[in-house]
């Protein structure tokens, strides 16, 4: 009987669940201007990696929303200028 068996099986299961977050960290961290190896390390740690992965995803979502707001502001400014001209 191996009492550590179920624990290690759970850790392996967590690591398998964290693979998408690790891949996301590899791909998204440089695009966000963040350190790739820091985010890979954080997302690879069992249990902590789930929170770090979600933090990275929320950070990306915030950056995307900020960029969309800037585009919307420019579009509104262009529309305002076009209305004043005509």
N, C-alpha and C positions, 0 to 999 in steps of 0.2 A: 504494500500500500504506500503510495507516494502522496503525502499531504500537500506538497507544493505543486502538484500537477494541475489542479483546477485554477490556481492563481496564475500560473504561466500561460494556461490556455486563455484566460481572460485578458492577460496582457497582449498576447498575440492577436486576439480578436480586436482589442482597442487599436493596435497598430494597423490592422487591416482597415478599420474604419477611418483611420487618420490618413490613409494614403491619398485620398482626394484633396485633403487640406495641404499635404506636403507638396503635391503637384501644383496646387494653386499658389503656394508660397514660392515655388521655383519660377512660375510664370509671371505672377503679379507683383511680387516684391520689387523687382527692378523697375517696373513701369510706374510704381508709386514713389520711386526714389528712396526706397528703404533698403537696408542691408539684406541681401538674399540669404546669406548663411545664418544670420540671426533668426530670421523667420523660419527657415528650414529646421534649425535646431529647436526652436520653441514648439513648432508643430509636431516634431518627431517624439517629444517627451510624452509618454502615456498620461492621460487625463488632462494635464496642462495643455497639451497640444490641441485638444478640442476647443478650449477657450481661446487659445492663440489663433487658431484657424478662423473662428468666428470673428475675432477682433480684426484680423486681416481682411476678411470679407466685408465687414462693416466699414472699414477704412476705405476700401475700394469703392463701395457704394456711395460713401460720402463724397469722395473725389469726383465720381461720375455725376452726382447730383450738382455739385458745385460747378462743374464744367457745363452742364446743361443750363444752369441758371445764367452763366456768363453768355452763352449762346442766345438764350432767350432775351437777355437785356440788350444785346447787340441787335437782335431782330426787331425788338420793340423800338429801339432808337432809329433804325433804318425806316421802319414803317411811319414813325412820327415825322421824320424828315421828308419822306415821300408825300405825306398828307399836307405838310406845310408848303411844299413846292407847287402842288396842283390845286 
